[in-house]
């Protein structure tokens, strides 16, 4: 089974974290993966079929996207398999 958005054996957040902290941690991890792939925010937005503004807000932790948009971004980064 593949771990999503976390390195093997590493957790991004704990059950005690607030939803806002979890959203921020996920956004940070998405930005790290995007940079590792040498993609700009515009490149990722185009691949995922979402706006660049949505990617900016997702990475900064100021946006809670719908599940479909979130999955599109994760698929575009290779974080989950379709």
C-alpha positions, 0 to 999 in steps of 0.5 A: 500500500502506498503512503499518501503525502508522507514519507514512509514511517513519517506522519505529517500531523497528529490527531491533536492538530487542528484542521487548520494545522493539518491543511497547512501541513498538507499544503507544505508537503504538496509544495515540496513535491511540486518543487522536487519535480521542478514544476512551477505553480502554473505548470501544476495548475495546468496539469491538474486542470485547476487555477494557479490561484487555487494551487497558491492558496492550497500550498499556503494552507489558506484554502480547503479545496474540494475533494476532486480538485485535491485528488487532481493535484495529487494525481498530477504530482504522482502522489497517488495512482489513478 
